[in-house]
Amino acid sequence: MSVPEPHASTTARPSAILPGATLGVLGGGQLGRMLAAAARRLGYRVSVWCPDEGSPAFALADEVVCRPYDDAAALERFAAGVDVVALEFENLPAATLERLQERVPVRPGPEVLRITQHRALEKRFLRELGVDVTAFEVVSDAAELDAALAHVGTPAVLKSATLGYDGKGQVGIPDALGDASGVRAEALALLARGTCVLERRVDLALELSVIVARGVGGEVAIYPPFENAHERHVLDVTVVPARVSADVAAAAAAIAVRVAEGLDLVGLACIECFLTTAGELLVNEIAPRPHNSGHVTIEAAETDQFEQLLRAVCGLPLGSTALRSAGAMANLLGDLWSDGEPDWAPLLARPGVHLHLYGKTEARPGRKMGHVSVLAADAASADGRVRAARALLSPPGRGG
């Protein structure tokens, strides 16, 4: 795919926030850590606000605010010390963002989060944009669930409208629900926690993601589509460029631009898509932040996703999204620590393998502890190389 270079709108560019200024980061996980690393590399100071002690991003911050997001004194302290605020994740209190925005630019702002935090609002927003999504119904109780199943059909997936990620807050429904079904009880338990969205399960050929950046003047930069493979609902391996036709790649890029402009986004967003066996391209969800699939850009792209986010929120020119070569990324989950710290030597002895660890002190099964990435002449070679590299770390009895 030939990805267009960043293109500018005719809107006058606001004054840039230049190196030496302080970037505020809401959220202290691995995405915040990698954003902080990019900011420090370009000469920015970094302040991180996160309520969790020992958050990975704290190690790279000049200033740390470790208080709840609804702490008024913490908000005042954080706002007074930063020049612009970026977001590490989307599940943040809207009220906090609104109060922050009165004092300092917050990019993206609370309206973007209002849409992307709620699965039903997000899907309705996409429909209004003319973007195809999976068939869905919003449900809040057992009667609505039964009616939605009759309309949407099975197999289907019931998803919590808020706070779901990496397969959490989801129940797969293979067929009609009987009263004695364990799946029905599981679905009703999920509904008891709040409004859900029932989605028809599609015949999946491939899962894709497209990362788009949009600057303060409306300029847009798009990365080539990423091809994603999941295990146990968690992203396992990403390959770029995705092994799809030029028409599919162009359609995915066009959707990403439409979504970014529809949101009036300033920052970075990942548009997650399903490519069906019938050739349909359906948007699954929007993540208005750096994305796990984009980690491969650190080595594979001229401008990685974290520097691109920084450029966008600070009003700097967006960087080239051209690939240096094909690349692949494999997640390292806490399962690899089941017998203690992995032996990194065999991995690091392999030429062209790049190891990224997130500085997390507790390894748990399914928890993202780091990733490994490689470059290669083509996507298939990159896929094979990264899986072979990670297999060097696999605990006994588990392959790569």
C-alpha positions as CSV (number, residue, x, y, z in Angstrom):
1,M,0.0,0.0,0.0
2,S,1.2,3.5,-0.8
3,V,0.4,5.6,2.3
4,P,-0.1,9.3,1.7
5,E,2.3,11.6,3.4
6,P,0.7,13.9,6.1
7,H,-1.5,16.5,4.4
8,A,-2.5,19.8,5.9
9,S,-5.8,21.6,6.1
10,T,-6.2,25.2,5.2
11,T,-6.9,26.1,8.9
12,A,-4.4,28.4,10.4
13,R,-2.0,26.4,12.7
14,P,-2.1,27.5,16.4
15,S,1.2,28.2,18.1
16,A,3.2,25.1,18.6
17,I,4.2,23.8,22.1
18,L,7.9,23.4,21.6
19,P,10.6,21.2,23.3
20,G,11.4,22.4,26.8
21,A,7.7,22.6,27.6
22,T,6.0,20.0,29.9
23,L,3.8,17.2,28.5
24,G,1.1,16.0,30.9
25,V,0.2,12.4,30.6
26,L,-3.0,11.0,32.1
27,G,-2.3,7.3,32.8
28,G,0.8,5.6,33.9
29,G,0.9,2.2,32.1
30,Q,3.2,1.0,29.3
31,L,1.6,3.4,26.8
32,G,2.4,6.3,29.0
33,R,5.9,5.0,29.6
34,M,6.6,4.8,25.8
35,L,5.0,8.2,25.3
36,A,7.2,9.6,28.0
37,A,10.3,8.1,26.4
38,A,9.4,9.7,23.1
39,A,8.8,13.1,24.8
40,R,12.1,13.0,26.6
41,R,13.9,12.1,23.4
42,L,12.6,15.3,21.8
43,G,13.5,17.4,24.8
44,Y,10.1,17.7,26.6
45,R,9.6,17.4,30.3
46,V,7.0,14.9,31.4
47,S,4.4,14.9,34.2
48,V,2.4,11.8,34.8
49,W,-0.8,11.6,36.7
50,C,-1.9,8.1,37.7
51,P,-3.5,6.8,40.9
52,D,-1.6,3.5,40.8
53,E,1.6,3.3,42.8
54,G,4.6,1.9,40.9
55,S,3.1,2.7,37.5
56,P,5.6,2.0,34.7
57,A,5.5,5.5,33.3
58,F,6.6,7.0,36.7
59,A,10.2,5.9,36.1
60,L,10.5,8.2,33.1
61,A,8.6,11.2,34.5
62,D,10.0,14.5,35.8
63,E,7.0,14.9,37.9
64,V,4.6,12.3,39.3
65,V,1.1,12.8,40.7
66,C,-0.1,9.6,42.3
67,R,-3.6,10.5,43.5
68,P,-7.1,9.5,42.4
69,Y,-8.4,11.2,39.2
70,D,-11.2,12.9,41.2
71,D,-8.8,14.5,43.7
72,A,-9.3,18.3,43.2
73,A,-5.9,19.2,44.8
74,A,-4.1,16.8,42.5
75,L,-5.9,18.3,39.5
76,E,-4.7,21.8,40.4
77,R,-1.2,20.6,41.0
78,F,-1.1,18.7,37.7
79,A,-2.7,21.4,35.6
80,A,-0.3,24.1,37.0
81,G,2.8,22.2,35.9
82,V,2.0,21.2,32.3
83,D,1.6,22.9,29.0
84,V,-0.6,20.3,27.2
85,V,-2.2,17.0,28.3
86,A,-2.3,13.7,26.3
87,L,-4.1,10.6,27.2
88,E,-2.7,7.1,27.7
89,F,-6.1,5.4,27.8
90,E,-9.7,6.3,27.3
91,N,-11.4,5.1,30.5
92,L,-10.8,8.4,32.4
93,P,-13.5,10.4,34.2
94,A,-15.1,12.9,31.9
95,A,-15.4,15.5,34.7
96,T,-11.7,15.4,35.3
97,L,-11.0,16.1,31.6
98,E,-13.5,18.9,31.5
99,R,-12.0,20.6,34.5
100,L,-8.5,20.2,33.1
101,Q,-9.5,21.6,29.8
102,E,-10.5,24.9,31.5
103,R,-6.8,25.3,32.5
104,V,-4.7,23.6,29.8
105,P,-5.3,22.0,26.3
106,V,-6.4,18.4,26.7
107,R,-5.9,16.4,23.4
108,P,-8.1,14.5,22.6
109,G,-10.8,16.3,24.6
110,P,-13.7,15.0,26.7
111,E,-16.2,14.8,23.8
112,V,-14.0,12.2,22.0
113,L,-13.9,10.2,25.2
114,R,-17.7,10.5,25.7
115,I,-18.2,8.7,22.4
116,T,-15.4,6.2,22.5
117,Q,-16.0,5.2,26.2
118,H,-19.4,3.9,25.4
119,R,-19.8,1.1,22.9
120,A,-23.4,2.0,21.9
121,L,-22.6,5.7,21.4
122,E,-19.5,4.7,19.4
123,K,-21.4,2.4,17.1
124,R,-24.2,5.0,16.5
125,F,-21.5,7.6,15.8
126,L,-19.9,5.3,13.2
127,R,-23.3,4.6,11.6
128,E,-24.0,8.3,11.3
129,L,-20.6,8.7,9.6
130,G,-21.6,6.1,7.0
131,V,-19.1,3.6,8.3
132,D,-20.1,-0.1,8.4
133,V,-20.2,-1.9,11.7
134,T,-21.4,-5.3,12.9
135,A,-25.1,-5.8,13.4
136,F,-25.9,-4.8,17.0
137,E,-28.6,-4.0,19.5
138,V,-28.4,-2.2,22.8
139,V,-29.8,-4.3,25.7
140,S,-30.3,-3.7,29.4
141,D,-32.3,-6.6,30.7
142,A,-33.3,-10.2,29.9
143,A,-36.4,-9.3,27.8
144,E,-34.3,-6.9,25.6
145,L,-31.6,-9.6,25.3
146,D,-34.1,-12.1,24.0
147,A,-35.6,-9.6,21.5
148,A,-32.1,-8.6,20.4
149,L,-31.1,-12.2,19.8
150,A,-34.2,-12.7,17.6
151,H,-33.2,-9.6,15.6
152,V,-29.4,-9.9,15.5
153,G,-29.2,-13.7,15.4
154,T,-26.6,-16.1,16.6
155,P,-23.7,-16.7,17.0
156,A,-23.3,-13.4,18.8
157,V,-21.3,-11.7,21.5
158,L,-22.7,-9.7,24.4
159,K,-20.3,-6.9,25.4
160,S,-20.5,-4.4,28.3
161,A,-21.1,-0.9,26.9
162,T,-18.3,0.5,29.1
163,L,-14.9,-0.5,30.5
164,G,-14.4,-3.6,28.4
165,Y,-11.0,-4.5,26.9
166,D,-8.9,-7.6,26.0
167,G,-12.0,-9.8,26.1
168,K,-13.1,-8.6,29.6
169,G,-16.8,-7.9,29.9
170,Q,-17.8,-10.2,27.1
171,V,-20.0,-13.3,26.8
172,G,-20.0,-15.4,23.7
173,I,-23.5,-16.7,22.7
174,P,-23.3,-19.7,20.3
175,D,-27.0,-20.3,19.9
176,A,-30.5,-19.6,21.4
177,L,-30.4,-19.2,25.1
178,G,-32.5,-21.6,27.2
179,D,-33.4,-21.1,30.8
180,A,-31.0,-23.8,31.9
181,S,-28.1,-22.6,29.8
182,G,-25.0,-21.6,31.7
183,V,-24.3,-19.1,29.0
184,R,-27.7,-17.4,29.7
185,A,-26.7,-17.1,33.4
186,E,-23.4,-15.6,32.4
187,A,-25.1,-13.1,30.1
188,L,-27.6,-12.0,32.7
189,A,-24.8,-11.6,35.2
190,L,-23.1,-9.3,32.7
191,L,-26.3,-7.3,32.1
192,A,-26.7,-6.9,35.9
193,R,-23.6,-4.8,35.9
194,G,-24.9,-2.4,33.3
195,T,-26.1,-1.7,29.7
196,C,-24.6,-4.0,27.1
197,V,-24.4,-4.3,23.3
198,L,-25.2,-7.5,21.5
199,E,-23.2,-7.9,18.3
200,R,-23.6,-10.6,15.6
201,R,-20.4,-12.6,15.3
202,V,-19.0,-12.3,11.8
203,D,-17.2,-14.8,9.6
204,L,-13.7,-13.4,10.1
205,A,-11.0,-13.5,7.5
206,L,-8.6,-11.1,9.3
207,E,-8.5,-8.5,12.0
208,L,-7.0,-5.2,11.0
209,S,-6.1,-1.9,12.7
210,V,-5.3,1.5,11.3
211,I,-3.6,4.2,13.3
212,V,-4.3,7.8,12.3
213,A,-2.9,11.0,13.7
214,R,-4.6,14.4,13.3
215,G,-3.0,17.6,14.2
216,V,-4.3,20.9,15.7
217,G,-4.7,22.3,12.2
218,G,-6.6,19.3,10.8
219,E,-3.6,17.7,9.0
220,V,-3.7,13.9,8.9
221,A,-1.1,11.1,8.8
222,I,-2.1,7.4,8.4
223,Y,0.0,4.3,9.0
224,P,-0.3,1.3,6.7
225,P,-2.9,-1.2,8.1
226,F,-1.7,-3.6,10.8
227,E,-2.7,-7.3,10.7
228,N,-3.5,-8.7,14.1
229,A,-3.8,-12.2,15.6
230,H,-5.3,-12.7,19.0
231,E,-5.0,-15.5,21.6
232,R,-7.6,-15.7,24.4
233,H,-9.0,-12.3,23.4
234,V,-5.6,-10.6,23.8
235,L,-3.5,-9.3,21.0
236,D,-0.7,-11.8,20.3
237,V,1.1,-10.9,17.1
238,T,0.9,-7.8,14.8
239,V,2.4,-7.8,11.3
240,V,2.8,-4.7,9.1
241,P,2.0,-4.2,6.3
242,A,-1.2,-6.3,6.6
243,R,-1.4,-9.0,3.9
244,V,-4.5,-7.5,2.2
245,S,-5.2,-6.1,-1.2
246,A,-4.5,-2.5,-2.1
247,D,-8.2,-1.9,-2.3
248,V,-8.8,-3.1,1.3
249,A,-5.8,-1.1,2.6
250,A,-7.1,2.1,0.8
251,A,-10.6,1.5,2.2
252,A,-9.3,1.1,5.8
253,A,-7.3,4.3,5.4
254,A,-10.3,6.2,4.2
255,I,-12.3,5.0,7.1
256,A,-9.6,6.1,9.5
257,V,-9.6,9.6,8.1
258,R,-13.4,9.8,8.1
259,V,-13.4,8.8,11.8
260,A,-10.6,11.2,12.8
261,E,-12.3,14.1,11.1
262,G,-15.8,13.1,12.4
263,L,-14.4,13.1,16.0
264,D,-12.5,16.4,15.4
265,L,-9.6,14.4,16.8
266,V,-6.4,16.1,17.9
267,G,-4.0,13.3,18.7
268,L,-3.8,9.7,17.7
269,A,-6.5,7.0,17.3
270,C,-6.5,3.3,16.3
271,I,-9.5,2.1,14.3
272,E,-9.9,-1.7,14.8
273,C,-11.6,-3.5,11.9
274,F,-12.9,-6.9,11.0
275,L,-12.4,-8.1,7.4
276,T,-15.0,-10.7,6.8
277,T,-14.7,-13.7,4.5
278,A,-17.2,-11.9,2.2
279,G,-14.8,-9.0,1.8
280,E,-16.7,-6.6,4.1
281,L,-14.7,-4.1,6.2
282,L,-16.4,-3.5,9.5
283,V,-15.2,-1.2,12.3
284,N,-15.2,-2.9,15.7
285,E,-14.1,-0.1,17.9
286,I,-12.0,3.1,18.2
287,A,-9.2,3.6,20.7
288,P,-8.3,7.3,20.9
289,R,-4.7,6.7,22.0
290,P,-1.6,4.7,21.1
291,H,-2.4,1.1,20.5
292,N,-0.7,-2.2,21.2
293,S,-0.6,-3.0,17.5
294,G,1.3,0.2,16.8
295,H,4.3,-0.8,18.9
296,V,5.9,-2.3,15.8
297,T,6.3,1.3,14.5
298,I,9.1,1.9,17.0
299,E,11.4,0.0,14.7
300,A,9.4,-0.3,11.5
301,A,8.2,3.3,10.7
302,E,10.0,6.5,10.1
303,T,8.0,8.1,12.9
304,D,6.7,5.8,15.7
305,Q,3.2,6.2,17.0
306,F,4.3,7.8,20.3
307,E,6.4,10.5,18.7
308,Q,3.5,11.0,16.2
309,L,1.1,11.5,19.1
310,L,3.5,14.0,20.7
311,R,3.8,15.9,17.4
312,A,0.0,16.0,17.0
313,V,-0.9,17.3,20.5
314,C,1.9,19.8,20.5
315,G,1.1,21.4,17.2
316,L,4.3,20.2,15.5
317,P,4.4,19.0,11.9
318,L,3.3,15.3,11.7
319,G,6.0,12.9,10.8
320,S,6.3,10.4,7.9
321,T,4.4,7.1,8.4
322,A,6.5,5.4,5.7
323,L,7.8,1.9,6.6
324,R,11.5,1.2,6.8
325,S,10.6,-2.4,6.1
326,A,8.0,-4.9,6.9
327,G,7.9,-5.7,10.7
328,A,6.2,-7.7,13.3
329,M,5.6,-7.5,17.1
330,A,4.7,-10.3,19.6
331,N,3.4,-9.6,23.0
332,L,5.2,-11.0,26.1
333,L,2.5,-11.9,28.7
334,G,3.0,-12.7,32.4
335,D,2.6,-16.4,31.7
336,L,6.3,-16.4,30.5
337,W,7.3,-15.6,34.1
338,S,5.5,-18.7,35.5
339,D,8.9,-20.2,36.5
340,G,10.6,-17.0,37.3
341,E,12.3,-14.3,35.2
342,P,12.8,-15.5,31.6
343,D,16.3,-16.1,30.4
344,W,16.7,-13.2,27.9
345,A,20.1,-14.2,26.6
346,P,18.9,-16.5,23.8
347,L,16.5,-13.8,22.5
348,L,19.1,-11.0,22.7
349,A,21.7,-13.2,21.0
350,R,19.5,-13.3,17.9
351,P,20.4,-10.5,15.4
352,G,17.6,-8.1,14.5
353,V,15.5,-8.8,17.5
354,H,14.3,-5.9,19.7
355,L,13.2,-6.4,23.3
356,H,10.9,-3.9,25.1
357,L,10.1,-4.5,28.8
358,Y,7.6,-2.3,30.5
359,G,9.0,-2.2,34.0
360,K,6.1,-3.9,35.7
361,T,6.9,-5.4,39.1
362,E,4.2,-8.1,39.1
363,A,3.8,-10.7,36.4
364,R,0.3,-12.2,36.1
365,P,-1.1,-14.6,33.5
366,G,-2.4,-12.5,30.6
367,R,-0.8,-9.3,31.7
368,K,1.2,-7.5,29.1
369,M,4.8,-7.3,30.4
370,G,6.6,-6.3,27.2
371,H,7.0,-7.1,23.6
372,V,9.5,-8.2,21.0
373,S,9.7,-6.9,17.5
374,V,11.6,-7.7,14.3
375,L,12.1,-6.3,10.8
376,A,12.2,-8.4,7.6
377,A,12.0,-8.1,3.9
378,D,8.3,-9.0,3.8
379,A,5.3,-9.5,6.1
380,A,5.4,-13.3,6.0
381,S,9.1,-13.4,7.0
382,A,8.5,-10.9,9.8
383,D,5.6,-13.0,11.1
384,G,7.7,-16.1,11.2
385,R,10.8,-14.4,12.7
386,V,9.0,-12.8,15.6
387,R,7.2,-16.0,16.6
388,A,10.5,-17.9,16.4
389,A,12.2,-15.3,18.6
390,R,9.5,-15.4,21.2
391,A,9.5,-19.2,21.3
392,L,13.0,-19.0,22.7
393,L,11.3,-17.6,25.9
394,S,8.4,-20.0,26.1
395,P,8.1,-21.9,29.4
396,P,8.1,-25.7,29.2
397,G,5.1,-27.2,27.4
398,R,4.1,-24.0,25.6
399,G,5.1,-23.1,22.0
400,G,5.4,-19.7,20.5
